[in-house]
Amino acid sequence: MRPEESGTRYVATALHRDPEGREKHERMGFHNGWGAALDQLVAHAKANM
């Protein structure tokens, strides 16, 4: 995370050993989990400003 203009830039990167590992994580719902975690982080930050 880093300050950017009037907000904060958040970058998350996931690396997989191979395409099969990426596909397995997609089937398990990891992609949606990243979005849910970010939503929770934003809600927490707003509640604690």
C-alpha positions in Angstrom: 0.0 0.0 0.0 1.2 3.5 -0.7 -0.3 7.0 -0.7 -1.5 8.2 -4.1 -3.2 11.5 -4.7 -6.1 11.7 -2.3 -6.2 8.0 -1.6 -4.1 4.8 -1.2 -2.9 2.4 -3.9 -3.3 -1.2 -2.9 -1.6 -3.9 -5.0 -1.9 -7.7 -4.4 -0.1 -10.2 -6.6 -0.5 -13.9 -6.6 2.0 -16.1 -8.3 1.3 -19.7 -9.2 3.8 -22.4 -10.0 1.9 -23.5 -13.1 -1.4 -23.0 -14.9 -3.0 -25.9 -13.1 -2.3 -24.3 -9.7 -3.9 -21.1 -10.9 -7.0 -23.0 -12.2 -7.3 -24.9 -9.0 -7.3 -21.7 -6.9 -9.9 -20.2 -9.3 -12.2 -23.2 -8.8 -11.7 -22.9 -5.0 -12.9 -19.2 -5.1 -9.6 -17.5 -4.3 -10.3 -14.7 -6.8 -13.5 -13.7 -5.1 -11.8 -14.0 -1.7 -9.3 -11.3 -2.6 -12.2 -8.9 -3.4 -13.9 -9.8 -0.1 -10.7 -9.2 1.9 -10.2 -5.9 0.2 -13.8 -4.9 1.0 -13.2 -5.8 4.7 -10.0 -3.8 4.7 -11.7 -0.7 3.3 -14.6 -1.0 5.8 -12.1 -1.4 8.7 -10.1 1.6 7.5 -13.3 3.8 7.2 -14.5 2.7 10.7 -11.2 3.6 12.3 -10.5 7.0 10.6 
